[in-house]
Amino acid sequence: MADSMSNLAAAFAGESQANRRYLAFAKKAEEEGYPLVARRFRVAAASETVHAMEHLKTMGGVKSTSENLQGSMSGENYEHETMYPEFIETAQSEGNEDARFAFYAANEAEKFHEKMFAEAFADLNKVPDKKFYVCQVCGMTYEDGTPDACVVCAAPKSKIIEVL
């Protein structure tokens, strides 16, 4: 059983990464004028999502909403309090500005994510109805409106889209 659980965890990670990779490839294919290739990447990404979700469910990784929120808050807190600050420091010491900025941008969004989950966890029956937006350049997250430019990467407002 332990081997199966380890294999499920590895398969979940692999399928999850394949989904994100294929979506990145689809975006690039669209930018280069290959919409039919992009569609194939999106189809594969959708399939990989089904696989990943089934593996996660089989591992017992999907619990009650309350438990899922608690786990998510903990994960987001770890990312912005420990993981990304360490990654930022390493990138700075190596002089890798691209990596430093990528980690910084993610770190800023993770702070918002923890707050967003905490608000929902506070009272599952009274979660405020808000609109949420994500910068398509750096991933910064906003609620109930967007700035004229992203506060993290300065992308124009047109790059900050509503997530339904």
N, C-alpha and C positions, 0 to 999 in steps of 0.2 A: 504494500500500500504506500509506503514512503517513497518508493521509486515512482509510482504513478503520480503522486502529489508533486514531486520534484519535476517530473516530465510535464505535468499540467502547467506548473509555474513557468517553465522554460518556453512552452508552447504559447502561453498567454503573452509573455514578453515578446516573443518573435512575431506573433500575429499582430500585436499592437503596433510594433515598430514597422511592420510591413504596411499596415494601414496608413500610417503617417507618411511613410516614404512614398507610397503610391499616390497619395494626395499631393505631395510636393511635386512629384513627377508630372501629375496631371496639370498642375498649375503651370509648370514650365512648358509643357507641350502646348497648352492654350496660348501662352505668351509667344511661342514660336510659330503659331498658326497651324497647329495640328489638332483640330478639335476631335477628330475621330480616334486619334491615339489617346488624347486626354480622356475620352469616354471609357476606353479600355482600362486605363489606370484607375478611374473612379469605380468601375465595376469590380475590379480586383480588390480595391480598398474596401468596398462595401462587404464583399465576401469575407475578407480578413476580419472585419469587425464582428461578423456573426461568429466566426471561429473563436475570436478572443473572448467575446462575451460568454459563450458556452463554456470555455475553459475556466473563466473566472467563477461562473455560477457553480460548476462542478467542484471547484476547490473550496466552495463555501465562502467566497469573497464578496457575495452580495447578501447583505443582512437586512434588518429592518431599516426604514428611513432614518430613524433616530440614531441607530448604530452607524449607519453609513455617513451621516453628518458628523458624528463624533470622530470617526476615523479620518474623514476628509479634513476636518479642522486640525487634527493632530498632524496629518501629513503636510498640510499647507504651512503650519507653524514651523515644523522641522525644516522645510525648504527655505523659508525666509529668515529664520533665526540661525540656522546652522549650515545647511548644505550650500546655498548660494553664496553667503558671505565667504565661506572657505574657497569656493570656486572662483569668486571675484578676486580674492587675494592671490591665489595661484596664477590666474591669468595676468594680473598686474605685475607680479614678480617675473613672469616670463615675457612681459612686454607684448602680450597678445591682446590688443585693443578690441578686435572683433569679438573674441570670446568674452572679454570682460564686459563689453556692452550687452551681449546676448544674456549673460548671467544677471547683470544689473536689471535689465528690462524684465526678465522673468521674475526676479526677486520682488520688484515693485508690484507686479500683478498678483503674486502669491499672497501678499499682505491683504489685498482687497478680497481675494478668494476666501481667506480664513474669516474675515469679517462678514462676508456674504453668507457663508455657511452658519456662522454663529447666530446671525439674525434669524435664520430659518429654524435653527435648533431651539432657540429661546422659547418659541411657542409654535409648534407645527400647525396648529389650527388657526393661527393669526399671522401668517406670513404675508407681509405687505406685497401688493402687486406693483412691481416696478418694471421699468424697461432697463435692459442691460445692453451694453455695447462693448465691442472688442476692437482694438486697433489691429488692423491686418498687417502692420509692419512689425510691431514689437510685442503685441499681445496684452498691452495694458487694458484694464477693464474699467468700465465706467457704469454708473447707474443714473437713470432719470435724466439723461442728456449727455451731450458731448462738448468738449471744449473746441475752440476754433482750430487748435492744433494739439496733437497728443502731448501730454505733459512729460512723457519719457523720451520720445524719439522725434518730436516736432513734426510728425506726419500730418498732412492736412486733414481736416474734418472729413473729407470724402473717403478717407481710408479707414474711418472708424464706423463699423457697421453694427446694426442691431442684431442681437441673437435672440431668436424666439424660442 
